[in-house]
Amino acid sequence: MDGILSVLGILTLVLEGISCQGVYAPPTVRIVHSDNACNVEEERYSERVYTIREGETLELTCLVTGHPRPQIRWTKTAGSVSDRFQDSSVFNETLHIAKIQRHQGGRYYCKAENGLGSPAIKSIRVDVYYLDEPVVTVHQSIGEAKEQFYYERTVFLRCVANSNPPIRYSWHRGRDVLSQGSDKGVEIYEPFFTQLQGETKILKLKNLRPKDYANYSCIASVRNVCGIADRRVVFRLTNKTAPASIKLLVEDPIVVNPGQTVSLVCISTGGEPAPSLAWTSGSGSLPEKSLVKEGVLTIPAIASEDAGVYSCIASNNVGNPAKKSTTIIVRALKKGRFWITPDPYHNDDNIQIGREVKISCQVEATPPEELQFSWLKNGRALRSSERMVITQTDPDISPGTTNLDIIDLKFTDFGTYTCVAALRGGAIPEISIDVNISSTTVPPNLTVPRGKSPMAVREGDTVELECLVSGKPKPIILWSRADKEAPMPDGSMQMESYDGVLRIVNVSREMSGSYRCQTSQYNGFNVKPREAVIELIVHYPPAVEPVWQEVRQGLGRMVSMNCRALRAHPSRVLRFEWRLGSRLLHAGTFDSRDDTDYIVRSLAREGYGEYTCDIINEVGPGRCTFLVTGKAYSPEFYYDTYSPLWQNRPRVYGYKLQWTQMNPSAVDRIMAYRLGIRQTGQQRWWEQEIQVEGNIQKGELITHNLTELIRPEAYVVRLTPITRFGEGDSSTRVVMYSAPINPRLREFHCSFEEDPVCMFTQDKNDDFDWTRHSAATRDTKYTPNTGPSGDRSGSKQGFFMYIETSRPRKDGDTARLLSPTFNVAPRNPYSITSPPVYCFSFYYHMYGKHIGTLNAFVKQKGQSTSDAGPVWSLSGNQGDRWRQAKISIHPTASFQVIFEGIRGPGIEGDIAIDDVTLEEGECPDPPSNPIRGAAAHSVSSIWPLRVTLFFTVIIGQR
C-alpha cells in the first residue's frame, strides 16, 4: 500500500507541475490560404500542395495558438537552393506576394515559437502554373542543308514552350490534325525536355511533297488547369523558306576616339520569312545611351567603358540564327610611371660616372600598336645613338614600355629626361614623364624615426605611423600589415603614401600589431625594395560584462550584482568602484580575481536606481550598469480566448479581454491594472483601474469584460500593472469587431422565422438564391406536386427556406446558403489536437418527380467549398413530408455550414430546409445519412487515460 501511495504522490506532483503552468502552452500552427488557389491537395505525409496561376496574388496565413503569443516567421526553400524571399524572412502572420512569378514557387515554412517546448513548424508547397507562348523553329537534316530553300528534303519542325504542368502538344496542317501514323510522310516524336529550351515536340516531314508546303500550327495545352488557355503558333512552310543571312557594313575592329558617335550597320541579305535583327554586347547589355533602329546600332559620345565586342543576330526561326560580330576599340592613354635601373653588372645600387644607367617609362595604351614614344633631354629631342640607346617594345619588358640606356655615364649626361607617350593620329592628349639624373640621384633609404616604434596609443585616438624615406627621386611608400593577412584601415590590403606617413583615425583594439612600410619600384629606383616595420600597441580600458542589466525585485528582498573584467590592455587592472547614482558605495583593488560583487541584503525604496561598477586600468574605466527597479513586468495578452466577442444590442458589442502576468512574483504584489482604451485613429485615451485581490499566480488567466464598444470600430487596449513601486511595463493590443460570428456555439437554432434569417447569407458565386417563404412554395395551380404545404411544424404561417425550380432555372443550376462563421471551443483550450464535436441537424423536404440533390457542407477556415466536400448528400423524391438529418462533425477551426440545392430535370423539384441546429456533443441516435462524418477527432488528454490505466492495474492486483 505504501508503494501505491508513493506512486500516487509522484503522479500528483507531476499533475501539479503541469497545472502550475496555467494557460501557458507551447505553440501550435496551421497554414490557411486565400481563395486564389486553383487547387489545394490536403496533407499527404504532412505535405500540402497549393497550386496558383502565375500573376495571381499568393496569400498564406499562419494560424497559431499558444501562450505567450508565439512569434511567427515565414521562410522559403526552393528546390536545392535556399532562398530568402524579398531579401529577408517575413515576421508576420500573413505572407502576401502580389503577382507571383514562377521562380517564387517552392516550399514555404511557417515557424512559431514562444519559448515553451519546441517551435511549431508547418510547411506548404506552392506550385506556380504558367504556359509561355510556343515557338516553332524549322531545321533541315544536316547532310541535306541548302542555303536558299528547302526542296525535296527532310525537314524538322520543332515546337518549344515552357510550362508548369507539362504541356500536351498537337500539330495541325491547315485544318487537319496530324497524328502518328495518319500520314506516311509525317513522323511525330515524343516530347523531350531540355534545361535551356524547355519541353520540345518535333514534327518530321520526310522528303517534302507539294502538300507539305502549308501552314503548320502547334498548339500547346496544359488542359485548362487554373484557367490557362491553350497557346497556338503558326508557321508557313514554302519552297522559299530559308535561314537568315546578314552582312555588317563596318570594319573589324573599329578604332575610335572617345566622344565620337559610332554607328554599326547590319543588313539582312537573305531569309524567308524575313528575319528580325537584334544587337547584343559581349558585356551582357548594350550601353544605356545606345539606340537601335532597323538594324543600325548607334552609340553617341562613346567612352572607354563602351569598348568591346558587339554582335548582330538575325533570326527567322529557320535553322540557326545568323551572327556577325565586330570589336570597338576606344583610344586611351593612362597610368604613366617610370623607374631607374643602375648598372646591373656592378653590385651597387648607386648611379656612378662611367657606369651604365637605364631609365624605363611605361604607359597603358589602347590600342597598344598605335603607341609611340619620344625622348627629350632638357626639353630638346633626343635620338638613339651608340651611347644613348632607345628601345621600344622590348620582348623582355612589359608592353607599352620604352627604355633609354645611357652607356658610360658622363658628367655632361646629367639633366632632366622626358618620356613622351602618344597615339598615332594625335587625338588623345600626350603623357609626359620627367626623370632627373644628377649627382644627387641616389637610391632610396628607409628608416623609422627614434621613438616611433613601438607606438602606444589609446583606443579612439588618431595615430600617425611614420617611415622616413630619403633618396632622389623619392619613391612611393606602400603600407601593409606585417604580422597577419588582414586589411588596412581603409579596407584594402595595401595603402600608398607619398610622404611616408600612415594616418589612422579612431584607432580600435583590433588594429594592434605590426605594420610594414616599403618602397615601390615605380617612380624610383628599380632595386630591391627597402622596408621597415613599426609596432602599434593600442591601449583600451577593461571590457566588462554585463554592460547593462535590469534587475527587478520587490522591497525587503536581497539583490546580488556581479561585474566581471573580460580583457584589457594593459591587462593589469588597478581598482573597482561601486556607485548608486553618484554616491560611492564600495571601492577596492583586485587580487587574483577578475570580478567583483555587490549585495543589497534588504532592498529599501531608496535602494532602487542605477548601480554602476567601474573596473579601472590606467587607460580608463569599463562600466557595468545595473538598473534595480520594482517595476512589474508587462502583462501577456491571451489571444486564444474562445468566442471573446459578443453582441447584446444592435449597435454595440462586448469583448472578453484575457491576460496572464509575466513573472508576477518577481516584484511586489500587483495591486491593480490601469486599463486604457481608445478608438483606432483617435488620440484620446479612456482609463480606469482594475483592482486585484490576493496574489496573482504564474499562468493564472485574468479576465475583464469590455462593454459598450461601438460596432464596427476597432480599439487599442493598453494594460499597465501597478505595484507599491508604481506603474510597471505596459502591453497593448488591438480589439477588432468581426461579424457575423455566433459568440457561443453551445447551441445554435434557426427556424428562419425572422429576417435576416439568423445571419445566413447567399453565396455570390452560385446560379440562383434560396428563398424565405411560408405556406406553399407556389400557387398549386402551377406546380401542384412539389414543395411543402407548411413549415416543419405544419404551420402555414411558419417560414422555411427553399429553392424555386420553375423557369428560368435549368437542370444542374445550384443555389448555396451560407451560415455565419462559428468559432471552435477545443476541449483543451490550449491545443487543437482534441477538437470538439457538434451535432449538426436540420429538416428537409424533397417532394416532386424532378427533385435534384441537396448537399450539406462543413467549410473550415482556409478551405473552399470544393475542398471541403459534402458531409451529407441526398438526391431524388423523398415523399411529401419533412424528414430530419443529423451529422456529428469535428471541426478543428472556425467553420460554416453550407446548404447546396441542385435543380433537377424539371419544374417539380422544389427542395426546402427548416429548423437548422448545432449542439455541442455527439448526435444521439442520428438517422442514417448518405455521407457520415468530417474531420476525425483525438483523445483530449493523455493524463486521464494514464490515471485510469493506473487504477485499473492497482485494482487488478488486489
Secondary structure, DSSP 8 states (H G I E B T S, - for coil): -HHHHHHHHHHHHHHHHHHTTTT-EEEEEEEEE-TT-SEEEEEETTEEEEEEETTS-EEEEEEEEEES--EEEEEEEETTEEE-GGGS-B-SSEEEETT--GGG-EEEEEEEE-SSSS-EEEEEEEEEEEE---EEEEEE-GGG--SS---SS-EEEEEEE-EES--EEEEEETTEEE-TTS-TTEEE---EEETTTEEEEEEEE-S--GGGSSEEEEEEE-TTGGG---EEEEEE--TT-EEEEEEE-S-SSEEE-TT--EEEEEEEEEEES--EEEEEETTSS--TT-EEETTEEEESS--GGG-EEEEEEEE-SBSS-EEEEEEEEE-EEEEEEEEEEE-TTSS--S--TTS-EEEEEEEEEESGGGEEEEEEETTEEE---SSEEEEES-TTS-TTEEEEEESS--GGG-EEEEEEEEETTS-S--EEEEEEESTT-EEEEEE--TT-SSEEEETTS-EEEE-EEEEES---EEEEESSSS---TTSSS-EEESSSEEEESS--GGG-EEEEEEE-STTEE-SS--EEEEEEEEEEEEEEE-SEEEEE--TT--EEEEEEEEEEES----EEEEEETTEEEEEEE-SS-SEEEEEESS--GGG-EEEEEEEE-SS-EEEEEEEEE-----EEE----SS-EEEEETTEEEEEEEEEESSGGGSS---EEEEEEEETT----EEEEEE--S---TT--EEEEEEEEETT--EEEEEEEE-SS-B---EEEEE----SEES-TTEEEE---STTGGG-EE-TTSSS--EEEES-SS-TTT-TTSS-SS-TTS-SS-EEEEE--STT--TT-EEEEE--EE----SSTT-SSS---EEEEEEEEE-STT--EEEEEEEETT--HHHH-EEEEEES---SS-EEEEEEE--SS-EEEEEEEE--SSSS--EEEEEEEEEES--SS----SS---S----S-HHHHHHHHHHHHHHHH-
